[in-house]
């Protein structure tokens, strides 16, 4: 198991200590770190997908407003 040191503002430390008074604080921090890693990976994946979809949009065939309206009307019948 690794040990890490972080500097945080005093008010954050006090609020954390109050909120997790009777809790294993190391476990709380470890879970927060896991979530941060997962969130970071998700943001990266979303950015990659956005890039892929944006690039594919250029090669997709377009539709006129009339074609779009006709398709919508067909789906409503």
C-alpha positions in Angstrom: 0.0 0.0 0.0 1.3 3.5 -0.9 1.4 6.6 1.3 0.6 10.0 -0.3 0.8 13.5 1.0 -1.4 16.3 -0.2 -1.7 19.9 0.9 -5.3 21.1 1.3 -6.8 24.3 2.6 -7.4 24.3 6.4 -11.1 24.8 6.0 -11.4 21.8 3.7 -9.4 19.6 6.1 -11.6 20.7 9.0 -14.8 20.1 7.1 -13.5 16.6 6.0 -12.6 15.7 9.5 -16.1 16.7 10.7 -17.9 15.0 7.9 -16.0 11.7 8.3 -15.4 11.8 12.0 -16.2 8.1 12.7 -15.0 6.8 9.3 -11.8 5.3 7.9 -10.6 8.5 6.2 -8.0 6.6 4.1 -10.8 4.5 2.6 -12.8 7.6 1.9 -9.8 9.2 0.1 -9.0 6.0 -1.8 -12.6 5.9 -3.1 -12.5 9.6 -4.0 -9.3 8.9 -5.9 -10.9 5.9 -7.7 -13.8 8.1 -8.7 -11.5 10.8 -9.9 -9.6 8.3 -12.1 -12.8 6.9 -13.5 -14.2 10.4 -14.2 -10.9 11.4 -16.0 -11.0 8.3 -18.2 -14.7 8.9 -19.0 -13.9 12.6 -20.0 -11.1 11.4 -22.2 -13.3 8.7 -23.8 -16.1 11.3 -24.4 -13.6 13.7 -26.0 -12.3 10.9 -28.3 -15.9 9.9 -29.3 -16.8 13.5 -30.0 -13.7 13.8 -32.3 -14.6 10.6 -34.1 -18.3 11.6 -34.6 -17.3 15.1 -35.7 -14.9 13.7 -38.3 -17.5 11.1 -39.5 -20.1 13.9 -39.9 -18.1 15.4 -42.8 -18.4 12.2 -44.8 -22.1 11.5 -44.0 -24.6 12.2 -46.8 -26.7 15.3 -46.0 -30.5 15.6 -46.2 -32.5 18.5 -47.3 -35.2 20.1 -45.0 -37.8 18.6 -47.3 -36.3 15.1 -46.9 -36.2 15.5 -43.2 -39.8 16.7 -43.0 -40.9 13.7 -45.2 -39.1 11.3 -43.0 -40.7 12.7 -39.8 -44.1 12.6 -41.4 -43.6 9.0 -42.5 -42.8 8.0 -38.9 -46.0 9.6 -37.6 -48.4 7.7 -39.8 
